[in-house]
Amino acid sequence: MTNSAERSLYQTSEIQDGLSAPQSSKESDGFYKTQAEKESADSFVKLPLEKYNLIVLLGPTAVGKTALGVRLADKFGGEIISADSRQVYKELNLGSGKDICEYTLPDGKKIPYHLIDITDLSYEYNVFDYQCDFYKTFVQISERGKIPFLVGGTGMYIDSVVRNYDLVPVPKNPSLREELEKKTLEELGAILLKMCPDFHTSSHLKDRERVIRHIEIKTFMNGNDLIEFRKTQPPKPEIRPFIIGTTLLRPVLRENIERRLQERFKAGMLDEVFDLHKKGVSWQRLESLGLEYKFISEFLEGKYDKEESMYEALNRAIAQFAKRQETWFRGMEKKGIRINWLPSVPDAKVKFTSAVDMILGAFL
């Protein structure tokens, strides 16, 4: 974990600089068309928290989770906890989809948000960090008498909270890594399988860095008393989540992905990646961030002949990523996690109304 000087754990829209007001084209935001609809949507509802104490809104990329989450948080007096593995980094903006203006409603009201812009790229934030930060933030919001809304698409982050992963921080081992770096991928795989005979994630065995990390973790676990370590950790709060899922039909989702990608390139996403490298962020680090940062870095390194070729490959990769997100959520359901899915329609008002009805039916 980074220290308090490097990361600001409790960060809301009310204390961050540079917030921009919503664009005029977003005045209606698709949620209401008449004054009567607006007044109905704006009417505040205080929820009893005996049965549930957390509302989760999950879904694949480019389905409008943030905008919907902001509206719901306003309706029910909540604050948003982001579940996005790249938006935690202060330096990542366009490529991470950090649309801060969405946390400001058309009337100027700002909805507090958390776990965005809390660390630097020099620190490799991980799921253990996220789980710890989530629990602290969850308690803070709850103590203010508000309901936390967990909103995002990073499945592992969400899963770590709702299924209460038993995690420990495993530091990197430079001397062990130095020895492992000398070995081939096949040799590394053999070492891992000897340490973990029941390891069956074949895709990880094809990724050199992941194999090394798994060996590192197993070595750490074998040499430390994890029972004693857990005794030093603060108790985790009881989480009683009500989970809502939102998605779109595949053709509509692909259109959203491409439209958003075009907008981000026009807004200067390529320049963002170039400037990060110019400021000292290595190509390797940028590529490790995936998708936009990976493909644009490879283009700037000369691995693509044309920007158009890179753009098309990135567009396909984002669509494939959305499929993997949906697969993860289906996996959560198979493990017994109930996800209440909204209608797969692009109409924001329909989704909002359906979500409100779901929440009222569950809480009241």
Phi, psi and omega in degrees: 000145177277164181276176186294336179287333183270330185228133177257100186294312183265095184228122181239168180296342183277349181238006178264146179272164172076018178289134178255146179287157179300147177293151182299333180291350180258014186304315179275330176061010178078002185268332178207152183243341181235163179297323179297318178296320180297314181297322178294318181292326184280346183297123186283139178234123176271121184266138171287143188246022181292318184273313179234147176230012178209135173250125179253132174238109183238164179167169179289172180297150172069029177251000178089032182296315184297311181300318179292317180299321178297315179297318181291320178297323177293318182297320188249014176066045183248176173232149187261133170251118182287144174237071182224120187289346179252335180287352174292338185273130183297326187278346185263118184238280183299314183294335180267355181073032183278077183273079186300329182298338181292343179276001174249123181286162181305332180275004178095352180291135181257130177266123181299139178227157187221159178063034169238137180059052183246354180210169180257161180294343177292342179253132179270092181294141184223180186293329176296314177303314184297314182300316179298314182294322178299311183301317179297315181292319177304314181296317181299315180295315181298321180292339176276001179079019179247163179259130178284138173247115176269114188233125177166187184230005177279098188303318182294322178297312180296314181299321182297334181271309186286336177253006172054058178309142174266096188245150172228148179283125180246110181288158176287148183245094186303316183293319177295317180298322180300320178290318183292328181297339181280349186262156177284167178298322180295319179294320178297317179299321179295320178297315182296316181293331176290323179284326183229080182302336182266014180283118186237010181277086187298328181296326179291331180289348178266353183251110186303313182296321180292320179297315179300317181295320178297319178296318179300314180295314181297320178298317179297315183295325180289337185254009182226148178274096185290332178296316179293323179299316183296333178294337182274350184272144178295151179296145179277142178290154176284125181252124177238087188272142166251119191251128177244135177247142177226136178209184179223160173299146189307314180298320179292320179297318178297321178297317178299317181299314182291319179298316180294322179296318177300317181298321182288324175294318178296329181281352176108030182295323178297318178296324179301314181292317179300316181294324178297317178293321179298329180276001174114000178281124185291156176300321180300317180295318180296318180295328181294342180281347173080168174044242187306315183289325179292308186290320179293322177299316179297323177295315181292335176279353179091017181277351174237138180288323184231149176297325180298320179295318178296317181300314181295320179294320179294318179300317178295319182295322179293320178297320178293323177298319178300321177298318180295323177299314180297323177297319179298315182294323175296324177297322176299319180296321179295335179271007175101004178276123180274124176245124180267106188274134175282162176302138182277060182240154180280350183289111184296324181294320179298316180297317180298311181299318179296318180295318178299315179298318179299313183295314180298319180295328182278322187270328187263000000 
